[in-house]
Amino acid sequence: MSLLEQIAAAGVIGCGGAGFPTHIKLKGRFEVLIVNGAECEPLLRNDRWMMRHKAEKIIAAMDAVISELAIPRAVIALKAHYEEEIEALKEAIRKAASPVEIHTLESFYPAGDEQTLVYEVTGRVVPPGGLPSEVGAVVCNVATMYSVGLAVKGYPFIYKYLTVTGEVRHPAILCVPVGTDIASCIELAGGAKRDTYTIVLGGPMMGRPLAQSAAGNTPVTKTTSGILVLPAGAAYAATSAADIRTMLRRARSACIQCTTCTQLCPRHLLGHPLRPHRIMRKMAGGADIKELLNDPDIRNAQICCECGICEAYACPMGLQPRRINAELKKELAAAGIRYERRESVWIPHEEREERKAPSERVAARAGVHAYYDIEIDELVYGNPSRVMIPLKMSAGAPSVPTVTAGTKVKEGDLIAAIPEGKLGSNIHASIRGTVTEVSDRIVIEKE
């Protein structure tokens, strides 16, 4: 099999974002492979752990990709203060006589945003609504590249590395079978320090909230990067609870049109025509959302990366431009309205460097500074008796089951396949056992 066929067979998808199937992402001709080790979300530590402890395998995977796909340049980008990680990578590069370059970044958020990272490494601006391939680049996360290396050796993507931190007794990096429930992951980190708490899946800026009561029935997926356990009254809990009507009422009464959300927006700073303050002004006017969908400023919400700088860091009034943009993106998609570029040149803002948001200050504004400096190097393995594996874990269509209830499987067996002629990914059994349920997920009970 070719490299791309091996990656497809193994079910490798992007570990750092929307879960785009990697065998599709790597199709094409590229001038540079960029591996994202910035791990810009405050509190997450799994990519840093992997660069310290799996550096040789990451570099070997990068070498395999650039060799097979004839990509002339390969770069791994990470923050300059990741000193141990840089040394581990340099040693791996030296041992392999690899051409991989190391590109260091300042500690700002969101350094790991794909389009921001491409500009930092290449000096080229990815067009708004576009892909890095339009400027000759392809970007993969560190954990994704590690999984590519396993795929080359015939191992499918069945284990997930993730951070569990916050209000837990022993913050740790976990390696658990895909489908392990969130409650079990929290217990593997020593359990919560308090009886009631807020769970965030992902990082504090772009993660999604999960009710404590749902933790036992919610699985780790291939894209789960972290589990944060935060106090029940944390700032994240308060902001994520508001509905769209409440947000708009607050905007109508409190937005002072200071434009700070726009001035600090990472996509605006790249020269993209995204102006959150204009969107807030028009949304706060009281018109029905559907009546505004043809407005150019409203349509520009489609190029928002939802990093959260506007609401967690920029807005002095505590408003929520990001969540309003996210709602607009849903409405625009439902109406079949796609983003249309109106410019052909995008010039980064002349004050972009001065307006970058320092990571530690972002963590403080997001209410998680108490956990910012927790150093995590312990790896804990999970061994669940039951896994719940969703049929949709990647961009595209849900995978098609290849098993039925009662089927006995072992680790690595194919249990759901890419739909014929569609975008998707293969899914494999992450534990040995018996399939007990096939619905929108496949449940396996260990023998």
C-alpha positions as CSV (number, residue, x, y, z in Angstrom):
1,M,0.0,0.0,0.0
2,S,1.0,3.6,-0.6
3,L,1.6,5.9,2.4
4,L,-1.8,7.5,1.9
5,E,-3.5,4.1,1.7
6,Q,-1.8,3.1,5.0
7,I,-3.0,6.3,6.6
8,A,-6.6,5.7,5.4
9,A,-6.6,2.1,6.4
10,A,-5.5,3.1,9.9
11,G,-8.2,5.7,10.3
12,V,-5.9,8.6,11.1
13,I,-7.6,11.9,11.4
14,G,-6.5,15.3,12.6
15,C,-6.0,15.3,16.4
16,G,-5.8,19.0,16.9
17,G,-9.0,20.4,15.5
18,A,-12.0,19.3,13.3
19,G,-10.7,15.8,12.7
20,F,-10.2,16.1,8.9
21,P,-9.1,12.7,7.5
22,T,-5.4,12.8,7.1
23,H,-5.2,10.7,3.9
24,I,-7.3,13.4,2.2
25,K,-5.4,16.3,3.7
26,L,-2.1,15.0,2.4
27,K,-3.3,14.6,-1.1
28,G,-1.8,17.1,-3.5
29,R,1.5,18.9,-4.1
30,F,3.0,21.0,-1.3
31,E,6.1,23.1,-0.8
32,V,6.2,22.7,3.0
33,L,4.9,20.3,5.6
34,I,4.3,22.1,8.9
35,V,3.8,20.0,12.1
36,N,2.0,22.0,14.7
37,G,3.6,21.6,18.2
38,A,2.5,25.0,19.5
39,E,-0.3,23.6,21.7
40,C,-1.6,27.1,22.1
41,E,-4.7,26.3,24.3
42,P,-3.7,27.1,27.9
43,L,-3.5,24.1,30.2
44,L,-3.1,21.4,27.6
45,R,0.2,19.4,27.8
46,N,-0.2,16.2,25.7
47,D,1.6,17.6,22.6
48,R,4.5,18.8,24.7
49,W,4.7,15.4,26.4
50,M,4.8,13.7,23.0
51,M,7.6,15.9,21.7
52,R,9.6,15.1,24.8
53,H,9.0,11.4,24.8
54,K,8.2,10.5,21.2
55,A,10.5,12.9,19.3
56,E,12.2,10.2,17.3
57,K,8.9,8.7,16.1
58,I,7.5,12.1,15.2
59,I,10.6,13.0,13.1
60,A,10.6,9.5,11.5
61,A,7.0,10.0,10.5
62,M,7.7,13.5,9.0
63,D,10.6,12.0,7.0
64,A,8.4,9.3,5.6
65,V,5.7,11.9,4.6
66,I,8.1,14.3,2.8
67,S,9.9,11.4,1.1
68,E,6.8,9.7,-0.2
69,L,5.0,12.9,-1.2
70,A,8.2,14.7,-2.4
71,I,7.6,17.7,-0.2
72,P,10.9,19.8,-0.3
73,R,10.6,21.3,3.2
74,A,9.5,20.1,6.6
75,V,9.1,22.3,9.7
76,I,8.0,21.5,13.2
77,A,6.8,24.7,14.9
78,L,6.6,25.1,18.7
79,K,7.0,27.8,21.3
80,A,10.6,29.0,22.1
81,H,10.1,28.4,25.8
82,Y,9.5,24.6,25.2
83,E,13.2,24.1,25.9
84,E,13.1,20.4,26.8
85,E,11.0,19.6,23.8
86,I,13.3,21.5,21.4
87,E,16.3,19.6,22.7
88,A,14.5,16.3,22.3
89,L,13.6,17.2,18.7
90,K,17.1,18.4,17.9
91,E,18.5,15.1,19.1
92,A,16.0,13.1,17.1
93,I,16.8,15.2,14.0
94,R,20.5,14.7,14.5
95,K,20.2,10.9,15.0
96,A,18.1,10.5,11.8
97,A,20.1,13.0,9.8
98,S,16.7,14.5,9.0
99,P,16.1,17.7,7.0
100,V,13.3,18.7,9.4
101,E,13.6,22.3,10.6
102,I,12.6,23.7,14.0
103,H,10.7,27.0,14.0
104,T,10.2,28.7,17.3
105,L,7.3,30.9,18.2
106,E,6.5,33.5,20.8
107,S,4.1,32.5,23.6
108,F,0.9,34.0,22.3
109,Y,-2.6,32.8,21.7
110,P,-3.6,31.4,19.2
111,A,-0.2,30.4,17.9
112,G,-1.5,27.0,16.9
113,D,-4.3,28.4,14.8
114,E,-3.6,26.8,11.4
115,Q,-3.7,30.0,9.3
116,T,-1.7,31.9,12.0
117,L,0.9,29.2,12.0
118,V,1.3,29.2,8.2
119,Y,2.0,32.9,8.3
120,E,4.4,32.6,11.2
121,V,6.4,29.9,9.3
122,T,6.2,31.0,5.7
123,G,5.2,34.6,5.7
124,R,2.3,33.8,3.4
125,V,-1.3,34.7,4.2
126,V,-3.8,31.9,3.7
127,P,-6.8,33.5,1.9
128,P,-9.9,34.0,4.1
129,G,-12.1,30.9,4.0
130,G,-9.2,29.1,2.3
131,L,-6.8,26.2,3.0
132,P,-3.0,26.2,3.6
133,S,-2.6,24.3,0.4
134,E,-3.5,27.6,-1.5
135,V,-0.1,28.9,-0.4
136,G,1.8,25.6,-0.8
137,A,1.5,24.4,2.8
138,V,-0.1,21.4,4.6
139,V,-0.4,21.4,8.4
140,C,-0.7,18.4,10.7
141,N,-0.8,18.3,14.5
142,V,2.1,16.6,16.5
143,A,-0.2,13.8,17.7
144,T,-1.6,13.3,14.1
145,M,2.0,12.9,12.8
146,Y,2.7,10.4,15.6
147,S,-0.3,8.4,14.5
148,V,0.9,8.6,10.8
149,G,4.1,6.9,12.0
150,L,2.1,4.1,13.6
151,A,0.0,3.7,10.5
152,V,3.1,3.2,8.4
153,K,3.9,0.2,10.7
154,G,0.4,-1.2,10.3
155,Y,-1.1,0.0,13.6
156,P,-4.6,1.6,13.5
157,F,-5.6,4.7,15.5
158,I,-7.2,3.2,18.6
159,Y,-5.5,5.0,21.5
160,K,-5.8,8.6,22.4
161,Y,-3.3,10.8,24.4
162,L,-5.0,13.6,26.3
163,T,-4.5,16.0,29.2
164,V,-6.6,15.8,32.4
165,T,-6.0,18.8,34.6
166,G,-7.6,21.5,36.8
167,E,-9.4,20.5,39.9
168,V,-8.1,16.9,39.9
169,R,-5.8,15.3,42.5
170,H,-3.1,14.1,40.0
171,P,-3.1,16.0,36.7
172,A,-1.8,13.6,34.1
173,I,-1.3,12.7,30.5
174,L,-3.6,9.8,29.7
175,C,-3.2,7.1,27.0
176,V,-6.7,5.5,26.8
177,P,-8.6,3.4,24.2
178,V,-10.8,5.5,22.0
179,G,-14.3,5.3,23.5
180,T,-13.3,5.4,27.2
181,D,-15.8,7.4,29.1
182,I,-14.9,10.8,30.5
183,A,-15.7,9.9,34.1
184,S,-13.2,7.1,34.0
185,C,-10.6,9.5,32.7
186,I,-11.1,11.9,35.6
187,E,-10.7,9.0,38.0
188,L,-7.4,8.0,36.3
189,A,-6.2,11.5,37.2
190,G,-7.0,10.8,40.9
191,G,-10.6,12.0,40.7
192,A,-12.0,15.5,41.2
193,K,-11.1,17.5,44.3
194,R,-14.7,18.7,44.8
195,D,-18.2,17.2,44.6
196,T,-19.6,19.5,42.0
197,Y,-17.6,20.9,39.1
198,T,-17.7,22.0,35.5
199,I,-16.1,19.8,32.8
200,V,-14.6,21.3,29.6
201,L,-13.7,19.0,26.7
202,G,-10.7,20.5,25.0
203,G,-9.0,23.8,26.2
204,P,-10.5,26.7,28.2
205,M,-10.8,28.9,25.1
206,M,-12.3,26.7,22.4
207,G,-13.4,23.6,24.4
208,R,-17.1,22.6,24.9
209,P,-18.8,22.2,28.2
210,L,-20.0,18.9,29.5
211,A,-22.5,18.4,32.3
212,Q,-21.0,16.5,35.2
213,S,-24.0,14.0,35.0
214,A,-23.1,13.1,31.4
215,A,-19.5,12.2,32.0
216,G,-20.1,8.5,32.4
217,N,-21.9,8.3,29.0
218,T,-19.6,10.6,27.0
219,P,-16.7,8.9,25.3
220,V,-13.2,10.1,24.4
221,T,-13.0,10.4,20.6
222,K,-10.1,10.7,18.3
223,T,-10.2,14.5,18.5
224,T,-10.5,14.8,22.3
225,S,-7.4,16.7,23.4
226,G,-8.1,17.5,27.0
227,I,-10.5,17.2,29.9
228,L,-10.6,20.2,32.2
229,V,-12.2,20.0,35.6
230,L,-13.1,23.5,36.8
231,P,-15.0,24.9,39.7
232,A,-18.7,25.0,39.2
233,G,-18.8,28.8,39.3
234,A,-15.8,29.3,37.0
235,A,-15.9,32.1,34.4
236,Y,-16.2,29.5,31.6
237,A,-19.3,28.0,33.1
238,A,-21.0,31.4,33.4
239,T,-20.2,32.5,29.8
240,S,-21.1,29.1,28.2
241,A,-24.5,29.0,29.9
242,A,-26.0,32.1,28.2
243,D,-28.4,31.5,25.2
244,I,-28.3,33.5,22.0
245,R,-31.2,35.8,23.0
246,T,-29.6,36.7,26.3
247,M,-26.3,37.4,24.5
248,L,-28.0,39.7,22.1
249,R,-29.9,41.6,24.8
250,R,-26.6,42.1,26.7
251,A,-24.9,43.3,23.5
252,R,-27.8,45.7,22.8
253,S,-27.4,47.3,26.3
254,A,-23.7,47.0,26.9
255,C,-21.7,47.0,23.6
256,I,-19.7,50.3,23.6
257,Q,-18.3,49.8,20.0
258,C,-14.8,50.2,21.3
259,T,-13.6,47.9,18.4
260,T,-11.2,46.0,20.7
261,C,-12.6,42.7,19.6
262,T,-11.7,43.6,16.0
263,Q,-8.3,45.1,16.9
264,L,-7.2,41.9,18.6
265,C,-8.9,39.3,16.3
266,P,-6.1,37.0,15.0
267,R,-7.8,36.7,11.6
268,H,-8.3,40.4,11.2
269,L,-4.7,40.9,12.1
270,L,-3.8,38.6,9.1
271,G,-5.7,41.1,6.9
272,H,-8.9,39.1,6.6
273,P,-12.1,41.2,6.4
274,L,-13.5,40.0,9.8
275,R,-14.7,42.8,12.0
276,P,-16.5,41.4,15.1
277,H,-17.5,44.8,16.4
278,R,-19.6,45.5,13.2
279,I,-21.2,42.1,13.6
280,M,-22.1,42.9,17.2
281,R,-23.5,46.3,16.2
282,K,-25.8,44.8,13.5
283,M,-26.9,41.8,15.6
284,A,-27.7,44.1,18.5
285,G,-30.0,46.1,16.4
286,G,-32.9,43.8,17.0
287,A,-33.5,42.4,13.5
288,D,-34.2,38.7,13.0
289,I,-31.0,36.8,12.3
290,K,-32.3,35.5,9.0
291,E,-33.0,39.0,7.8
292,L,-29.3,39.9,8.2
293,L,-27.7,36.9,6.4
294,N,-27.1,38.8,3.1
295,D,-25.2,41.6,4.9
296,P,-21.4,41.5,4.0
297,D,-20.3,41.9,7.5
298,I,-22.6,39.2,8.8
299,R,-21.4,36.8,6.1
300,N,-17.8,37.4,7.2
301,A,-18.6,35.6,10.4
302,Q,-17.9,32.4,8.3
303,I,-14.2,33.1,8.5
304,C,-14.1,33.3,12.3
305,C,-11.9,30.6,13.7
306,E,-13.8,30.8,17.1
307,C,-10.5,31.2,19.0
308,G,-12.3,33.2,21.7
309,I,-9.9,36.1,21.9
310,C,-12.8,38.6,21.3
311,E,-14.8,37.5,24.3
312,A,-12.4,36.0,26.8
313,Y,-9.6,38.5,26.3
314,A,-10.6,41.6,24.3
315,C,-14.1,42.7,25.3
316,P,-14.2,45.0,28.4
317,M,-17.9,44.5,28.8
318,G,-17.8,40.7,29.0
319,L,-19.8,40.2,25.7
320,Q,-19.6,37.1,23.5
321,P,-18.8,37.9,19.8
322,R,-17.4,34.4,19.3
323,R,-20.6,32.6,20.3
324,I,-22.7,35.0,18.2
325,N,-20.3,34.3,15.2
326,A,-20.8,30.6,15.8
327,E,-24.6,30.9,15.7
328,L,-24.3,33.0,12.5
329,K,-22.1,30.3,10.9
330,K,-24.8,27.7,11.6
331,E,-27.5,30.0,10.1
332,L,-25.5,30.8,7.0
333,A,-24.7,27.1,6.5
334,A,-28.4,26.2,6.9
335,A,-29.3,28.8,4.3
336,G,-26.7,27.4,1.9
337,I,-24.7,30.7,1.9
338,R,-21.0,30.2,1.3
339,Y,-18.2,32.7,1.9
340,E,-17.2,34.6,-1.1
341,R,-13.9,36.4,-1.3
342,R,-14.1,40.0,-2.4
343,E,-10.4,40.8,-2.3
344,S,-7.4,39.2,-3.9
345,V,-4.6,40.5,-1.6
346,W,-4.5,40.3,2.2
347,I,-1.9,42.3,4.0
348,P,-1.3,41.7,7.7
349,H,-2.0,44.6,10.1
350,E,1.1,46.7,10.7
351,E,0.6,46.4,14.4
352,R,0.1,42.6,14.4
353,E,3.1,41.8,16.4
354,E,2.2,44.3,19.2
355,R,-1.4,43.0,19.3
356,K,-0.6,39.4,19.9
357,A,-2.3,38.1,23.1
358,P,0.2,36.7,25.6
359,S,-0.7,33.1,26.5
360,E,-0.5,33.6,30.3
361,R,-2.6,36.7,30.2
362,V,-5.2,34.9,28.1
363,A,-5.3,32.1,30.7
364,A,-5.8,34.7,33.5
365,R,-8.6,36.4,31.6
366,A,-10.2,33.0,31.0
367,G,-10.2,32.3,34.7
368,V,-7.8,29.4,34.6
369,H,-4.5,31.0,35.7
370,A,-4.4,28.8,38.8
371,Y,-3.7,25.8,36.7
372,Y,-1.4,27.5,34.1
373,D,1.9,26.5,35.5
374,I,1.1,22.9,36.3
375,E,3.9,20.8,34.9
376,I,2.7,17.4,33.8
377,D,5.0,14.5,32.8
378,E,3.3,11.5,34.3
379,L,1.7,9.1,31.7
380,V,-1.3,7.0,32.9
381,Y,-2.7,4.2,30.9
382,G,-6.4,3.4,30.8
383,N,-7.9,-0.1,30.8
384,P,-11.7,0.3,30.6
385,S,-14.0,-2.7,30.6
386,R,-16.3,-0.9,28.1
387,V,-15.9,1.5,25.3
388,M,-18.4,3.6,23.4
389,I,-17.0,4.4,19.9
390,P,-19.0,7.0,17.9
391,L,-19.5,6.4,14.2
392,K,-18.8,10.0,13.5
393,M,-15.5,11.3,14.8
394,S,-14.1,13.0,11.8
395,A,-15.2,15.6,9.2
396,G,-17.5,14.1,6.6
397,A,-20.0,11.3,6.8
398,P,-20.4,8.8,9.7
399,S,-18.6,5.6,9.2
400,V,-20.5,2.5,8.1
401,P,-20.5,-0.4,10.7
402,T,-18.9,-3.7,9.6
403,V,-20.0,-5.5,12.8
404,T,-23.3,-6.4,14.5
405,A,-24.3,-6.9,18.1
406,G,-22.7,-10.2,19.2
407,T,-19.6,-9.9,17.0
408,K,-16.4,-10.7,18.9
409,V,-13.5,-8.4,18.1
410,K,-9.9,-7.9,19.1
411,E,-7.9,-4.7,19.3
412,G,-7.4,-3.2,15.9
413,D,-10.2,-5.0,14.1
414,L,-12.1,-2.8,11.6
415,I,-15.6,-2.1,13.0
416,A,-16.7,0.7,10.7
417,A,-15.5,1.8,7.3
418,I,-15.3,4.9,5.2
419,P,-18.7,5.3,3.4
420,E,-18.4,4.5,-0.3
421,G,-17.5,7.6,-2.3
422,K,-17.7,10.0,0.7
423,L,-15.3,11.8,3.0
424,G,-14.8,9.9,6.2
425,S,-12.5,7.6,8.2
426,N,-12.1,4.0,9.2
427,I,-12.8,3.0,12.8
428,H,-11.3,0.1,14.7
429,A,-11.9,-1.8,17.9
430,S,-9.9,-0.2,20.8
431,I,-10.3,-3.2,23.2
432,R,-10.9,-7.0,22.9
433,G,-14.4,-8.0,23.6
434,T,-18.0,-8.4,22.3
435,V,-20.0,-5.8,20.4
436,T,-23.2,-5.1,22.5
437,E,-24.7,-2.2,20.6
438,V,-24.6,-0.8,17.1
439,S,-26.4,2.5,16.7
440,D,-24.8,5.9,16.2
441,R,-22.0,4.3,18.2
442,I,-20.5,0.9,18.7
443,V,-20.3,-0.4,22.2
444,I,-17.8,-3.1,23.1
445,E,-17.7,-4.9,26.4
446,K,-14.4,-6.5,27.4
447,E,-14.4,-10.2,27.7
